[in-house]
Amino acid sequence: MLIITGPTASGKSELCCALAIALRGEILSVDSMMVYKKMDIGTAKPLECMQKVKHYLVDILEINQRFDAMIFLKLAKDALREIHSSGRLAIVCGGTYLYLQALVMGLDETPEPDFELRKRLYEIAKKRGKTWLYQKLLSIDKSYAKRIHPNDLRRIVRALEVFINSGRAFSSFQKSFKKEPKIEGFYIDIDLKELKERIEQRVDRMLKEGLIQEVKHLIQNGFEGFITSSQAIGYKELIGYIKGEKTLQEARTEIVKNTLKLAKRQIRWMRAQSWLKPVKREAAFEEILKRAPEAGRIRDLELNLEG
């Protein structure tokens, strides 16, 4: 399989689409929010590409269904088997690095999700703030707390949930992440200033394309009460605007700020992975075509057919 990742808004979906067409591949999405139906604009689903290239793990769940790394891993393995059996190249594309990490390094068994407890922890975060919960995590699992961002509420809550239910630190379940994967992938290396500009342009485009109406429709269907889907950046920030608690400009600023924070976390993780090779955005297509083993095989086949 060919693995392509990069920070949000770096252009990886367009790159993967072009590579899939060139290499006769199919795309396995590694995105924790593209799995949800009716969340099209805010998750930047590659709708045009989906008409040309078969995608897996996109539009597979209703917004009230849960999704996590364990579920992803099972579905991803099934998808890879299907792609391989069809004789196509699997192009793994996405920026949810926890899922990508699980795919290439494996995932240790952790306690089953406790959604009632998780809901209570999210409610505590609303009342006391993310910092309060993060300090609790620091006191019980400093090793894991130091590896995540203090604002990464989803991971803070999951770690506390596991500790409360098992009595064990979340980091004690993650030994497999120390393994070095025997695979090579690529990540889009992009200047942070350029990335911020691309994020701002994308947010403005999403708002113009009807993101507010999309969020309103989701709210009408109980969106705020759903644990996983409601955490999506671009959606949670607009809920306050729709309720009249903030201006549209304030909501836009929050979306840009939170997207940039996510991008920085993604970049830090990608740079720490020795198996991921950086490619500049402008030259990524040709560079990956040149370095991917499948490219040579397919080009030889085309030359033989032409001859």
Secondary structure, 3 states (H helix, E strand, C coil): CEEEECCCCCCHHHHHHHHHHHCCEEEEECCCCCCECCCCCCCCCCHHHHCCCCEECCCCECCCCCCCHHHHHHHHHHHHHHHHHCCCEEEEECCCHHHHHHHHHCCCCCCCCCHHHHHHHHHHHHHHCHHHHHHHHHHHCHHHHCCCCCCCHHHHHHHHHHHHHHCCCHHHHCHHHHCCCCCCEEEEECCHHHHHHHHHHHHHHHHHHCHHHHHHHHHHCCHHHCCCHHHCCCCHHHHHHHCCCCCHHHHHHHHHHHHHHHHHHHHHHHHCCCCEEEEEHHHHHHHHHHHCHHHHHHHHHHHHHHC
